Amino acid sequence: MFSILVTLAGVPAYGTSLPAPLQEEDFITFDAGQAALGQLLFFDPILSGNQNIACATCHHPKHGSSDGLSLGIGEGGEGLGPMRLPGQGESRIIKRIPRNSPALWNLGARDVQVLFHDGRLSVSDIYGTGFDSPAQEWLPSGLNSILAAQALFPMTSQFEMAGDPKENEVAGATYDRIDAVWPILAKRVRIIPDYADRFISAFDNVDEPLDINITHIANALAAFEATEFRSNDSAFDAFLSGHHDALTADQSAGMTLFYGKARCSTCHSGSLLTDQKFHALMLPHFGPGKTRQWDPILRDVGRMGASDRLEDAYRFRTPGLRNVALTGPYGHNGAYPTLEAMVRHHLDPVAAFHAWDPEEAKLPEVPWLASADFQAFDDARERERLSARTDLESQTLTDQEITQLVAFLHALTGTNSIKGRLGVPDSVPSGLEVPQ
């Protein structure tokens, strides 16, 4: 960490502790051959139960490694990004994805310790696997990173990638035990000769197709995601590296606010711009939420759902902010369509909570789910519980200062890095349709 004193015309001076610039050694080194293999797997629907949805469907480069929706449309949907539709007939969706699709930027950094909005995956040896995860002791061994561990779980989710149990054996296996899913998917991949040859070439411990298991698949996915979505070449990164003319006047003023008066860096700290902790922001609830088994209503209690600690109610993980201008809508449920709206919520969460309009949510119309979309939002008791929990202190900024703060957030967008390194493949070995 190093300190500077920023002074701009009309802007108070603050002593600000800025993070050190991200360096090569801050990122895990991944094998290039495995990354190239992971690129194909990331865009291949073969890893979904009905072979109709890929990792890239909800984490596409076109949409900042997310999907541009408040709540995603997973298994059964049609199309890509903000224009994705809920499907039709018997295969149509029966539930929205409960939370906003998180961006993947810089998740290959060595300091990443916790993932998912509720932190249900973290670096830990509690189960002897290297991670505390929903799979507990059944998580496969040999995973090369927390990013590889994360890649395993959408494959097991009925509404994300697995599908309905009556449709395919993958979805049926989720009701046996979570680790029953992964061997089915690994077999699908290894019986394709092109994939088998690529795994044998990319992994030293794969000599024949039968050696390929879900760990190899997850490690390849992590290698691609960490390579493709690494961003440390923004104007802010250039500033941290000593190029103090890299920021505009408004961006410099916004940086001063971010690390000073606005107190954004209290939570968005360090080189990854996240404390990797959990905070209650009093965001309005809508959609199905990550409802626990015994919850009496549709709601989302956040971190408490993973920790079972009452003090964690309605707290969610602080996201990193690299490329944040590309990853809206914002919040764990995509409650706000713009950075300015999200900033204003942080400044006065109580007023923003009560003033929030459902029209701000980016939700493709799904008539058969409409009656439940805002059920929790309209529940007076749940609104009272949610509005009683906030870890934010109200701040007062002028409209000009808010404009400057948003300008600084735009200075966190990468330059060459966001163009992609491997990009979108024209085709995949399975022959299935690539999300373009």
N, C-alpha and C positions, 0 to 999 in steps of 0.2 A: 504494500500500500504506500502511496505517497500523497503529500498534501500540496494544494495550491491555494492561492487567494485570487478569486476571479472578481474583477471590477469592470462593470460595463455602465455606460451612460444610462442613468435612470434606474439602475438595478443595484440594490444593496450588495455590499461585498460580504462574502461568507468564507470562512476557512473550511475547505471541503476535502474530505478524504476520498480520493479516487482509487479505484482498483488498479492493480497492475495489469498491463495488456496481456491478453491471452497469447501464450507462446506454444511452439510445437510440442514441448514437453508436457503441456497441460492436457493433451489429448492422448487417449489410448492409441497405440499403433496397431492397425489392422492390416491383414494380408490383402494385397491388391487383387489377387486371384479370387479370394473369397468374397471380396466386395463386388467383383464383376458377376459372380454367381448369385450373390444376394440381390443384385439389381433385377435379375430375371425372376427370382422368387417373389420379390416385392411387388412386381407387376403381374404375377401369374395367379389367376383365380383358383388354381389347383389346391391351394391351402384352405379353401372354404368348403363347407360341407356339401353344398350344391354346385360347387365349382363355378360360381357366378359373381364372386366378389373378391377382390384382392386387397392387400394391405394398402396399395396406392389409391384405392377407391375413396378412402377416408383421409388419406395423408398424401395428397398429390402435389407435386412441385408447382403446378399451375395455381394452387391455392395456398401457397406458403407452407406446405407440408401439412395442411389441415383440409377442411372441405368447404369453408365459407358459410356453413350453416350454424345456427344456434345449437340445435340438437340434430345429430346426424340421422341419416336413413341408411340402415344397414341391409341385412339379408332380406331379399324380396324387392328391394328398390331397383330403379332403372335410371341410368344416366350418371352424371358426374358433377360434383361440386354444388353450387347454389341452385343449379337447375335439376338436381336429382329429384326424381318422382317416386312416390310410394308404391308403385306397382299396381297390379290389378288382378282380379280373379283370385283363385285359391292361393297363389304365391305372393300376394300383396303383403306388405308389412303388417304386423299386428301390434307393434310397439315402436315408438321412437327410441333412438339411443339415449340413455338417461342423462348423459353429460356431453359437453362440447368436446369435439375431437381435438386433442392437444397437439400443438406443433412439435416437430422433432428436432429443432435446431440445437446443436451443440450437446446432444445427449451422449455423445462419445467422449465427453470430457471426463478426466479422471476423478474430478470432485463430485460428480453426480452420485448421490447417495439414496435418493428416494424418487419414485415415479408413481404416476396416476394421481388424479385430483385429490384422492383421499389418502394417498401414501401407503396403500396396501401392499406395495412392493418396495422393499428397502434392503440395503446392504446389511447383512446380519448373519451370524452363524447359529441362530437359535435352533434351526432344524438340521444343522450340519451340511447344508447345501450352499452356504455362502449368502443366502437371501432369506428374508422373512417374506413369504408370499402366500397367496391363497392356496397354492399347491402344497404348502407345508413340507413334510418330508418326502413327498412324491415328486418334487421338482427334479428334473434330470440333472445329473452331474456334468461337469465339464463346460459349463456356460462361460463364455469369455468376458462377459460384462453384464451389468444390470440391464442394459439395452437388449441384450440377447434374451434375458429372462422375461422382459416385458413383451417381447415379440410373441411369446407362446400363448398369452392369455386371450387375445381376440379370437384365436382359432377355437377356443372352447366356449365362446359366448353365443348363445342361441340367436340373439338379435343382431350381433355384429357379423360373425362369419360362419357359425356352425349350422344355423338353420333349425327347423323343427324336427323333433325326433321321428316323426312319421315319414320324413322326406329322405333321410340318408343315415348311414351307419355312424358317421362322425357325431351328428347331433344326438343319436341314441346313446353313444358311448359317454357323453357328458353326464348322463344320469347314472352311470355305473361308478366311475371314479375319474377324476380330472385327467389323470395320466393315461387313461385308456384311449383318449383321443389321439395323442401324438404318434403312436406306432402306426395307426391307420394312415395318417397323412404322410409319414415318412415312407411307407410302402408305396403310396401313390407316386411319390417323386422318384424313388430309386428304380422303379420298373420302366421309367422312360430312359432309353439308352443315352440320349444326349445329356440329360441331367446326370446319369451315372458316370459318364466319362468326365464331366466337369467336376464332380465331387472328387473323383479319384485324382484328378490333376491338382485340385485346390487344397486338399487335406492330406497331410502326411500319414494319418492313421486310417485312411480309407484306401484299401487295396482292391476291393471288389464291391459291387452294388449292395450286397447284403450287409456291408459295414456301415452304410449310411443310416443314421438315426436322426431323431428330432433335434438333438444337440447340434449336429452339423448344420442343419437347416437354420436354427435360431442364430448360430454364430455367423453364418453367411449373411443373414438379414441384418444383424447388428453391424457387420463390417460395411455393408452398403449404406445403411442409414447414417452411420457415423461419418462416412466419407462424403456422401452426397449432401448432407444437411449440416455440414460444419461451416460456421460463419464467424470470422473474426477479422473482416476487412471493411468494416463500416467507417463512416467519418469519425465516429467516437473512438473506434480502435486506432485510427490514424492519430487522433489527438493524444490518446494515451501513450502512443509510441513517440511522441515528441513533436508532431506536426500541428502546432497550436493554431495554425490558420485553416485547419481542416473543417472547423465548424463555422457556420454563419453567425451573425450577431445574435439572432433570435435563438439559435441552438445553444450558443454559449450561455445566454441568459437563462435558458431553460435548464441547462446543466447545473447552473448555480442554484436554481430553485429546487431541482431534483435532489441535490446533495445538501441543501440548506433548508430554507423556509418551508418548502412543501413536504419535507421529511420522507420522500419516496424511498430513499436509500436505507431507511430503517428496516425495511423488509426486502427491497430489491438491492441487495448488497453483494459485494464481492465481484469477481471477474465474470461470473455467470449471471449477475444481476438478480440473484435470488438467495434468500437465506435458507431455502429448502425446508422451511417450517410451515406451520398451518395457522391461518388467521381467518376470523369471521368478518366478512365484509358487508353483511346485511343485504346481499343480493336477493331480489325477489325470486321466488321459486315457481317454476312451471315445468310441464312435462312429467314423465313418470318418475323421475328421480331414481337414485340408487336405493330403493326402498328395501329395508331389512325384512327378514322373514316375518317378524311379529309386529311390524308397524301397522297401526290401525288405519292409516291413510297413506296416500301417495305423497311422499316427501323425500327430502335428501338431507340427512344430518351430517354429511361430510365425513370428516376424520373420525368422528365417534363411531361410525359404522365399521371402521377397521380396528379402532383401539378399544371400544367399549368403555371409554372414559367420558363421563358426563361433561367434563370441562372442555372436551373436544367438539361439542355439538356445534354444527354449522361452520366449522373451520375447514378451509381448503388450502392445498399446497400453493405456495407462492410460485408463480411461473417465472422462468427467465424471460428477459425482454429483448434479446437479440432478434431482429426482424419482426418485432411486434406489430409494426405498421402493416405487415403482410398477412397477419393471422386472425383478423376479426371474423366473426363477432367475439366479444370479450367477456371474460368471467367463466367460471366453471360450467355455466349453462348457456353461455353466449347471450347474456341478457342485454348487452349494449352493442349496437352496430358500429360505433365509431370510437376512436381513441379519446376524443374530446368528451364524449358522454361518459366513458369509463372514468376518466380523470375527475370529472365533476362529481361522480358518485363517491369517489374516494374522499373528496373534500368535504362533503356533507352527506354521509350515508343515510341518516334518518330522513332528511327531506327528500333525497333521491328515491329511497325505498317507497315512500308514500306517493311520490309523483310518477312513479314508473308506469308506462303505458304498454300493455301487451303488444301493441303494434310495433314496438321496437325489436321484438324477437323475430329472427329470420327463420320462420318455420314453413316449409312447403305445406300447402293445404292437404289435410288428410281428413276428409269428412267423417270417417268412421272412428276417428280418435278425438275429434274436436271437443266432445263433451268432457273429456278427461284432461285435456291439455292444460287448463288453468284451474283445475279442481283445488289444488293446494293453495294457489294464489288467492282464491276466493274464500278459503276456509279461515274464518276470523281467529280461531284459536291458534292455528298454525302460523298465521301472520303475526300474532302477538308473541309467540315463542321465538320466531325468527328475528323479529324486530327488536327483541330484548338482548340480542347477542351481536356485539360488534367490537372488534379490537382496534378500530380506527378512531382517531381523534379528529374532530372537525377542524379544517383549516380554511382560512380566508385568502383567496387569490383574486386579483382583478382579471377581467376578461383578457387583457393583454398578457398577463402572466400565464394564464391558461394556454393561450396561443403559443407562447414561448416554450412552455413545458411540452406541449404536443410536438413542437418543432424539434425539440431535443429527442423525443421518442422516435421521430423519423430519422434522426441521425444515427440510430442504432441499426438501420437497414444495411446489409452487406452490399458489396458492389459486384465483383466478379464471382464471388461465392454463390450468389443466389441464381446464377445462370445454370448451375448444375455442373457436375463433373462427368458423370456417366449418362445422365439423362434418362429419357423414356425409351425403352427398346421398341423396335418395330414389331417384334414377335417374341414369343416365349416357347420353350421346348414342348410344353403340353399342347400347343396349338390352339389354346383358348384365347378369347378376345382380351387384348391389352387395354386397360383403362387409359384413354388418350385425352 
